[in-house]
Amino acid sequence: MNRVEAGQAAPTFTLPDQDGNAVSLSELRGKKVLVYFYPKAMTPGCTVQAQCLRDSKNALDKHNVVVLGISPDPVKRLPKFIEKEGLNFTLLSDEDHAVADAFGVWGPKKFMGREFDGIHRISFLIDEQGQIEKVFDKFKTKDHHEVVLDYLAS
């Protein structure tokens, strides 16, 4: 895993959103973008993380931050997650994990004694010019939004 770091240009990408529409990072120039990688829609940790980001939308809006959640879930799974949790931000499908690879968040993991390749729960704040401003890699799913908002407020 060779992760992108603060100060580097964010890898460009175009992925399908929950409605199958192509979303490109380049379309969001001029705004801050929080790209957060999560392992799987509708699992307990990912649900808590998404709910907290949903509930922080007004605070994030004040900082001109657009949230993009990226997982290897197929497009057809994403609308169910959005509807079930009332999510108010875009989810993107990275089924072949090419974007996760580009950001350096796909790699070996351990869970309950077994090893496998998967998404590491890491977020990137991308500035208005498309540069990585901050990497968030030390947080719990329930306080991810607070870590991001504390950084934005500082």
URMONOR-V625358 format. One record per residue. RES is the residue in one small letter. BURIAL is I if it has 24 or more other C-alpha atoms within 12 Angstrom, else O. D_LAST is the distance of its C-alpha to the last C-alpha in whole Angstrom. Layout:
res=RES burial=BURIAL d_last=D_LAST
res=RES burial=BURIAL d_last=D_LAST
This chain:
res=m burial=O d_last=30
res=n burial=O d_last=28
res=r burial=I d_last=24
res=v burial=I d_last=23
res=e burial=I d_last=20
res=a burial=O d_last=16
res=g burial=O d_last=18
res=q burial=O d_last=21
res=a burial=I d_last=22
res=a burial=I d_last=22
res=p burial=I d_last=26
res=t burial=I d_last=27
res=f burial=I d_last=29
res=t burial=O d_last=31
res=l burial=I d_last=31
res=p burial=I d_last=33
res=d burial=I d_last=31
res=q burial=I d_last=33
res=d burial=O d_last=35
res=g burial=O d_last=36
res=n burial=O d_last=35
res=a burial=O d_last=33
res=v burial=I d_last=30
res=s burial=O d_last=28
res=l burial=I d_last=25
res=s burial=I d_last=26
res=e burial=O d_last=27
res=l burial=I d_last=23
res=r burial=O d_last=22
res=g burial=O d_last=20
res=k burial=I d_last=18
res=k burial=I d_last=15
res=v burial=I d_last=17
res=l burial=I d_last=16
res=v burial=I d_last=19
res=y burial=I d_last=20
res=f burial=I d_last=23
res=y burial=I d_last=25
res=p burial=I d_last=29
res=k burial=I d_last=31
res=a burial=I d_last=31
res=m burial=I d_last=32
res=t burial=O d_last=32
res=p burial=O d_last=30
res=g burial=O d_last=27
res=c burial=I d_last=26
res=t burial=I d_last=27
res=v burial=I d_last=25
res=q burial=I d_last=22
res=a burial=I d_last=23
res=q burial=I d_last=23
res=c burial=I d_last=20
res=l burial=I d_last=19
res=r burial=I d_last=21
res=d burial=O d_last=20
res=s burial=I d_last=17
res=k burial=I d_last=18
res=n burial=O d_last=17
res=a burial=O d_last=14
res=l burial=I d_last=14
res=d burial=O d_last=16
res=k burial=O d_last=14
res=h burial=I d_last=11
res=n burial=O d_last=15
res=v burial=I d_last=15
res=v burial=I d_last=18
res=v burial=I d_last=19
res=l burial=I d_last=22
res=g burial=I d_last=24
res=i burial=I d_last=26
res=s burial=I d_last=29
res=p burial=I d_last=32
res=d burial=I d_last=34
res=p burial=I d_last=36
res=v burial=I d_last=36
res=k burial=O d_last=38
res=r burial=I d_last=36
res=l burial=I d_last=33
res=p burial=I d_last=34
res=k burial=O d_last=35
res=f burial=I d_last=32
res=i burial=I d_last=30
res=e burial=O d_last=33
res=k burial=O d_last=33
res=e burial=I d_last=30
res=g burial=O d_last=29
res=l burial=I d_last=26
res=n burial=I d_last=25
res=f burial=I d_last=24
res=t burial=I d_last=26
res=l burial=I d_last=27
res=l burial=I d_last=29
res=s burial=I d_last=32
res=d burial=I d_last=32
res=e burial=I d_last=35
res=d burial=O d_last=36
res=h burial=I d_last=33
res=a burial=I d_last=33
res=v burial=I d_last=29
res=a burial=I d_last=28
res=d burial=I d_last=30
res=a burial=O d_last=29
res=f burial=I d_last=25
res=g burial=I d_last=27
res=v burial=I d_last=26
res=w burial=I d_last=30
res=g burial=O d_last=32
res=p burial=O d_last=33
res=k burial=O d_last=32
res=k burial=O d_last=34
res=f burial=O d_last=35
res=m burial=O d_last=37
res=g burial=O d_last=39
res=r burial=O d_last=39
res=e burial=O d_last=38
res=f burial=O d_last=37
res=d burial=O d_last=35
res=g burial=I d_last=32
res=i burial=I d_last=29
res=h burial=I d_last=26
res=r burial=I d_last=23
res=i burial=I d_last=20
res=s burial=I d_last=18
res=f burial=I d_last=17
res=l burial=I d_last=14
res=i burial=I d_last=16
res=d burial=I d_last=15
res=e burial=I d_last=17
res=q burial=O d_last=20
res=g burial=I d_last=20
res=q burial=I d_last=19
res=i burial=I d_last=17
res=e burial=I d_last=13
res=k burial=I d_last=12
res=v burial=I d_last=15
res=f burial=I d_last=15
res=d burial=I d_last=18
res=k burial=O d_last=17
res=f burial=O d_last=17
res=k burial=O d_last=20
res=t burial=I d_last=21
res=k burial=O d_last=20
res=d burial=O d_last=17
res=h burial=I d_last=16
res=h burial=I d_last=14
res=e burial=I d_last=12
res=v burial=I d_last=11
res=v burial=I d_last=10
res=l burial=I d_last=9
res=d burial=O d_last=6
res=y burial=O d_last=5
res=l burial=I d_last=6
res=a burial=O d_last=4
res=s burial=O d_last=0
